[in-house]
């Protein structure tokens, strides 16, 4: 939970082999978006591979990385 009592939204980075991609975008006009449905079951994610979604704290050097994930 965040300091304001709301759930904290996090991003977890894990191996692609832990992800099951499913072909579920057959609605007219959506297949061209290149989107995928996916599922992850029982994957271990190390603490250093989890970070807040809405943060400006740079994880690497350089000005570009100060933008955070959302603007990119």
WOSUL-V340884 format. One record per run of one state. SS is the DSSP state (A for helix, B for strand, O for the rest). FROM is the first residue (numbers start at 1). TO is the last residue. Records with the same first field share a line. If there is no record, write none. Layout:
# WOSUL-V340884
SS: FROM-TO, FROM-TO
This chain:
# WOSUL-V340884
O: 1-9, 13-15, 23-30, 34-36, 41-46, 53-62, 68-72
B: 10-12, 19-22, 37-40, 50-52
A: 16-18, 31-33, 47-49, 63-67
